[in-house]
Amino acid sequence: MPFRVKHIDHVEVLVPNIDRTETWYRKVLGLKRVQAWDPEPVMIGAGNTMLALFHSTRAKRRLPVRKRGGHRVSYGYLRVAFLTDRAGFEQAQRRLGRLGVTFRGPVDHGTSFSIYFQDLNGLPLEITRPKRGPRPR
C-alpha cells in the first residue's frame, strides 16, 4: 500500500512571546493547549489542527513579495486557514468584531467563503467554510 498523508498535523510558528500568543489564540479562536515541552514548543489546537509555538527573537515577518497575476506571491507559507461550518463562520465574525480584531471579508471564492485577519504578531490567518455540505476529504 502506498504512503498517504491523512492531514496536516501541525504548523510551526515562530513568535516573540509564546505565553501571549497562546492566550490570544485561546481567546480569539478557542484553541487549547494540547502539549508543551520545556521550554518549547507549546502545541495548541482544535480537532486535528495544531500550531507549535516556538520562541524567536527574530519573529518579524519579512518575506520577499512579488505581484503575479494580480495576486501577492511570496516564498514560504502565506497564511494558516482554519475550517469551520456555516454557524461557526458567523460566530467567528461576531467574535472577531467583539474583540476588536480587524478582518477582511467574507470573500466569496465560488465554492467557499473566507475571512482574513492577523494574529497579535502580524501573522496572516484565515477562517473558511464551504458553501454547501462538508468538503470532500
C-alpha positions in Angstrom: 0.0 0.0 0.0 1.4 3.4 -0.9 2.1 6.1 1.6 -0.8 8.5 2.1 -1.0 11.7 4.1 -4.1 11.9 6.3 -3.9 15.6 7.2 -1.6 18.4 8.4 -0.6 17.6 11.9 0.8 21.0 12.9 2.3 24.2 11.6 5.4 25.5 13.4 5.1 29.2 14.2 7.9 31.5 15.4 6.6 34.1 17.9 8.2 36.7 20.1 6.2 35.6 23.2 4.7 32.1 23.5 2.5 32.8 26.5 0.9 36.0 25.0 0.4 34.2 21.7 -1.1 31.1 23.3 -3.5 33.4 25.2 -4.5 35.3 22.1 -5.3 32.1 20.1 -7.3 30.7 23.1 -9.3 33.9 23.4 -9.8 34.6 19.7 -10.1 31.2 18.1 -10.7 28.9 21.1 -7.6 26.9 20.6 -6.5 24.9 23.6 -3.1 23.7 24.9 -2.5 20.1 23.6 1.0 19.6 24.9 4.1 21.5 26.0 7.8 20.7 26.2 10.3 22.5 28.4 10.8 25.2 27.3 9.2 24.8 23.9 7.3 24.3 21.7 3.8 24.7 23.1 1.2 22.9 21.0 -2.2 24.5 20.7 -5.1 23.3 18.6 -8.6 22.2 17.9 -9.5 18.8 16.4 -6.7 17.6 14.1 -5.3 21.1 13.7 -2.4 22.2 15.8 0.1 25.0 15.9 3.5 24.5 17.5 4.6 27.8 19.1 8.4 28.4 19.2 10.1 31.4 20.6 12.2 33.6 18.3 13.7 37.0 18.9 13.5 37.5 15.2 9.8 36.7 14.7 9.2 39.6 12.4 7.6 38.5 9.1 9.8 39.8 6.3 9.2 37.8 3.2 10.0 39.0 -0.3 6.7 39.7 -2.1 6.1 39.9 -5.8 3.0 40.6 -7.8 1.9 37.8 -10.1 -1.4 37.7 -12.0 -2.9 40.3 -9.5 -2.0 38.1 -6.5 0.7 38.6 -3.9 3.2 35.8 -4.1 5.9 35.1 -1.6 8.1 32.2 -0.6 7.1 30.2 2.4 3.6 30.0 3.8 1.2 32.8 3.1 -1.3 32.1 5.9 -2.8 29.4 8.1 -6.5 28.7 7.3 -8.9 27.2 9.9 -12.0 25.3 8.6 -15.4 25.7 10.2 -19.1 25.3 9.2 -21.7 28.0 8.4 -22.7 28.6 12.0 -19.0 28.7 13.2 -18.2 31.1 10.4 -20.9 33.6 11.5 -19.8 33.2 15.2 -16.2 33.8 14.2 -17.0 37.1 12.6 -19.0 38.3 15.6 -16.3 37.2 18.0 -13.5 39.0 16.0 -15.7 42.1 15.9 -16.3 42.0 19.7 -12.6 41.5 20.3 -11.6 44.4 18.0 -9.8 42.2 15.6 -10.0 43.7 12.1 -10.8 41.3 9.3 -11.4 41.4 5.6 -14.4 39.6 4.1 -16.3 37.5 3.8 -14.8 36.8 0.4 -16.7 34.6 -1.9 -14.4 32.0 -3.6 -17.1 30.3 -5.5 -17.1 27.0 -3.5 -16.3 28.6 -0.1 -16.3 31.8 1.9 -13.3 33.1 3.8 -12.4 35.9 6.2 -8.8 37.2 6.6 -7.1 38.7 9.6 -3.8 38.8 11.5 -2.8 37.4 14.9 -1.2 39.6 17.5 2.2 39.1 15.9 1.1 40.1 12.5 0.9 36.6 11.1 -1.8 36.1 8.5 -4.8 33.9 9.3 -8.0 32.8 7.5 -11.2 31.2 8.6 -13.0 29.4 5.8 -16.2 27.4 5.3 -17.6 25.5 2.3 -20.7 26.9 0.7 -22.6 23.6 0.8 -22.2 20.4 2.7 -18.9 19.0 4.0 -15.8 19.3 1.9 -14.6 16.1 0.3 -11.7 14.5 2.1 
